[in-house]
């Protein structure tokens, strides 16, 4: 050992800013209408099945967004 002390700086250990990052939209507004149309077609395919209620609720919630 040489008796020398070295300081290692690493970007992972360096202090980071605590400011929250701006949220980015995952879907464009027009995507909601496409998703809603796809869910409507799927609802027709699973008509009468218990999980149809969940998809029906999702369909209506998406309608409020677009």
N, C-alpha and C positions, 0 to 999 in steps of 0.2 A: 504494500500500500504506500502511496506517495504522500499521504497526509493531506491531500488536496480535496476540497469539497466542491462538488459541482452542483449547480442548480439546473434541473431539467424542467423545461416548460412544455406542457402538452396542451393542445387545444381542448382535449376532453377534460382536463383538470382545471383549466383556466376559468375564472369566474365568468358567468354568463349573465346577460341582461335578463331581467325578470319581467320585462314587458310582454304581455300576451300578443301572439301573432294574430293578424287579421284573419278571420274565418273566410274561407273561399267556398263558393257554391259548388256542390258536387254535380248538380243537374242544372241545365238551362231551363228557362221557363217553358219552352216548347217541348221539352222532354216529358213534362208532367202529362201533357195531353197524349203523347205516344204511349206512356206507361198505362194511363187510364184506359186507352183503347185496347191494349193487350190484356189488361185485367178483365175488361168486359167480355172479350172473346173467351177467356179462360173460365169466367163465371158461367157462360153458356155450356161449356163442356162438363162442368162439375155440378150442374144444377141438381138440387136435391141432396147433395152430400153435406155432412156437418161442417166441413171447413169452408163451404160457400159463404157462410155468414161473415167469416173473417175477411174474405176477399171483397164482399159487398161493402163492408165498413171501410176498407181501404180505398175502394173505388170512390166512395162518397167523400172521404177525407181529401183525396187528391183533387176532387172537383172544387173544393174550397180554395185550393192553392192556385189554380189556373184561372 
